[in-house]
Amino acid sequence: MQIEASSGLILMFSALIALFIANSNFAELYFSLLHYNFWGLTLHQWVNDGLMTIFFFLMGMEIKRELLVGELSSPQKAALPIVAAMGGMVVPAAIYYFFNSNDVSNLHGWGIPMATDIAFALGVLSLFGKRVPVSLKVFLLALAIVDDLGAVLVIAFFYTEKISGQYLGLGALVFGLINLSRIAGVRSYFVYVVLGSVIWVAFMFSGVHATIAGVILGFMTPLKFPVKKKSDARYSPLEYLVHLLHPWVSFGIMPLFALANTGIDLRGIEFTKIIFNPIHQGVALGLIFGKSIGIMATCFIAERLKIAILPEKLKLRNFLGISFLAGIGFTMSLFISELALKPDQELYSKTGILLGSLCSAIIGAILIYITAPKMYIKDQ
């Protein structure tokens, strides 16, 4: 949580730098660097398809850990964040669809307002320190992880291009080799890095987005592994890699992604043209109101139907601020925007993401500030 919270502040700074450069005299240099080609890919592609694969690898491991031993490891723990995340994905997509139903070319962006940015959301939440109970922070973290899983499934099933069976088969074969190596007790990380790199190349040519390979590799990483044969001792490659990669991803890869994807050239653009564009409206309103309405409605229904139980000492109204913080889309929303829309449409989606995330953060922070003293100070 501490790493994610700190990362959120750096992400915000990176986004502001990218916006400043893209609207300054250095704009031409900035965009030419992003399109600089080496080893067959542009710098922008190396960030989005290469470095972000490591981000998705880490995400896959974190999701697996939560499912096995974390906040999603039992029905009682998982019920509330799962139903909340489902509502927080369906309603924003429906709002986007409502605003863009008359334009088929815009509809492909329905997945953009579905995701929650863990780093930004926890970054805002960290401003309130101990005034926010751990149970609410854990709820937001678990909800965001389920959101990430939903976003991965959306990318895999709805934003996949034409599939090449030959390259996909090669990837599946190497996945099999990794599994056999794990069963055989191979502990060398170098072997798995080499095999993982082959899978990444295969997925790049398969039509399935390369980052999905990262997620699958994350799921395949064992939680426990024998130290040596005929021994009960275990160590955890998953825990080791999560702790190793998390700082690099949070303080390196994600800021680079923000620098490469939030540079929007707004010079000469009429803001009324942006505000009244259906893509912008669908994304912004989906994040601001879709997330909060979806989360609160499903939590209310789940509690009334006894599907889920609220944490001790908390009432449903205490989740309102958190539901707005979940509307901070940023990283995953920007990533899906790159996959879903054409370059000339991204001006509207990215401004919608930035505006929607900013408004969600402000509203969520205000609501938490108003309700937190009444909820927790007397219990400290």
Secondary structure, DSSP 8 states (H G I E B T S, - for coil): -HHHHHHHHHHHHHHHHHHHHHTSTTHHHHHHHHT-EETTEEHHHIIIIIIHHHHHHHHHHHHHHHHHTSTTSSHHHHHHHHHHHHHHHHHHHHHHHHHHTT-HHHHGGGGGGG---HHHHHHHHGGGGGGS-HHHHHHHHHHHHHHHHHHHHHHHHHS-----HHHHHHHHHHHHHHHHHHHTT---HHHHHHHHHHHHHHHHHHSS-HHHHHHHHHHHS-S-EESSTT---EE-HHHHHHHHHHHHIIIIIHHHHHHHH-----TT--HHHHHT-HHHHHHHHIIIIIHHHHHHHHHHHHHHTTSS---TT--GGGGHHHHHHTT--HHHHHHHHHHHS-TTTHHHHHHHHHHHHHHHHHHHHHHHHHHHHHHHGGG-
